Amino acid sequence: MKPHTRRRGAWTFFRQWLRSPLRTAAVAPSGRELAAAMIAELPVGTRRVIELGGGTGALTRALLAHGIDGDALLALELNEELHAHLHARFPQVRVELGDARDLANVAARNGFLDAGLADAIVSGLGLLAMPRETQHAILESAFACLRPDGRFVQFTYGPQQPVADEVVAALGLQVRRGDFVLMNMPPATVYVFGR
Ligand SMILES: C[S@@+](CC[C@H](N)C(=O)[O-])C[C@H]1O[C@@H](n2cnc3c(N)ncnc32)[C@H](O)[C@@H]1O
């Protein structure tokens, strides 16, 4: 990526953080090391991926570089300015404006699910700061779009896994801790959720 593209992305992201720190959930886009740690958790042979909270596209870019086809990648973003940024930066990707709670409807309307369920969902959402009902609604909608042995890969800046135990139990999920990535601002841990 050209340095000025990275700088513009970082500035766009920071402006959104100033406007809505809780929702944006980070002051800067994810770094390369974190993107690599997320991608390392994709199931072997992954072709179809959904990204939640695309931001300025740090993970989107890494997924494309990993070999995921733009047409097999659906990126959902709630913030209008970030959505427009993603759409302009990745015209080959299925970029949608919407709320992760509504993912199943958005994916069906988009036509993404016509070719089958997703192998994996990667999420940069600030789940830790969300109320339990919101976490429940997001994960329920996400798992409705995932193949039975698909994975939901999430990073968090917090010290423990970012979804309330009650939500994990109510949805019958299993959680595994992945890599801790020190070389990120702030450092982050990857968690993998499955059924
Ligand atoms: C921590 S940022 C991660 C951005 C990017 N994936 C990265 O790793 O650099 C979280 C993103 O999730 C978006 N977001 C927050 N709540 C959302 C929701 N309910 N549905 C979809 N996107 C949401 C925010 O606008 C923000 O772009």
The ligand as an SDF file (V2000), in Angstrom:
LIG
                    3D

 27 29  0  0  0  0  0  0  0  0999 V2000
  -12.1070   -1.3330   15.8260 C   0  0  0  0  0  0  0  0  0  0  0  0
  -12.7980   -0.7840   14.2750 S   0  0  0  0  0  0  0  0  0  0  0  0
  -12.0590   -2.0020   13.1960 C   0  0  0  0  0  0  0  0  0  0  0  0
  -11.8570   -1.5270   11.7780 C   0  0  0  0  0  0  0  0  0  0  0  0
  -11.0440   -2.4630   10.8610 C   0  0  0  0  0  0  0  0  0  0  0  0
  -11.6730   -3.7560   10.6980 N   0  0  0  0  0  0  0  0  0  0  0  0
   -9.6340   -2.6480   11.3930 C   0  0  0  0  0  0  0  0  0  0  0  0
   -9.3500   -3.7570   11.8900 O   0  0  0  0  0  0  0  0  0  0  0  0
   -8.8390   -1.7100   11.2900 O   0  0  0  0  0  0  0  0  0  0  0  0
  -14.5170   -1.2330   14.4050 C   0  0  0  0  0  0  0  0  0  0  0  0
  -15.3650   -0.9080   13.1890 C   0  0  0  0  0  0  0  0  0  0  0  0
  -16.6680   -1.4600   13.3660 O   0  0  0  0  0  0  0  0  0  0  0  0
  -17.6450   -0.5340   12.9110 C   0  0  0  0  0  0  0  0  0  0  0  0
  -18.9130   -0.8660   13.6120 N   0  0  0  0  0  0  0  0  0  0  0  0
  -19.2310   -0.5770   14.9090 C   0  0  0  0  0  0  0  0  0  0  0  0
  -20.4420   -1.0860   15.2170 N   0  0  0  0  0  0  0  0  0  0  0  0
  -20.8820   -1.7300   14.0960 C   0  0  0  0  0  0  0  0  0  0  0  0
  -22.0540   -2.4850   13.7890 C   0  0  0  0  0  0  0  0  0  0  0  0
  -23.0180   -2.6570   14.7060 N   0  0  0  0  0  0  0  0  0  0  0  0
  -22.1780   -3.0280   12.5570 N   0  0  0  0  0  0  0  0  0  0  0  0
  -21.2000   -2.8500   11.6170 C   0  0  0  0  0  0  0  0  0  0  0  0
  -20.0720   -2.1460   11.8480 N   0  0  0  0  0  0  0  0  0  0  0  0
  -19.8990   -1.5940   13.0660 C   0  0  0  0  0  0  0  0  0  0  0  0
  -17.0530    0.8110   13.2690 C   0  0  0  0  0  0  0  0  0  0  0  0
  -17.6260    1.8550   12.5120 O   0  0  0  0  0  0  0  0  0  0  0  0
  -15.5620    0.5750   12.9510 C   0  0  0  0  0  0  0  0  0  0  0  0
  -15.2700    0.8610   11.6130 O   0  0  0  0  0  0  0  0  0  0  0  0
  1  2  1  0
  2  3  1  0
  2 10  1  0
  3  4  1  0
  4  5  1  0
  5  6  1  0
  5  7  1  0
  7  8  2  0
  7  9  1  0
 10 11  1  0
 11 12  1  0
 11 26  1  0
 12 13  1  0
 13 14  1  0
 13 24  1  0
 14 15  1  0
 14 23  1  0
 15 16  2  0
 16 17  1  0
 17 18  1  0
 17 23  2  0
 18 19  1  0
 18 20  2  0
 20 21  1  0
 21 22  2  0
 22 23  1  0
 24 25  1  0
 24 26  1  0
 26 27  1  0
M  CHG  2   2   1   9  -1
M  END
$$$$
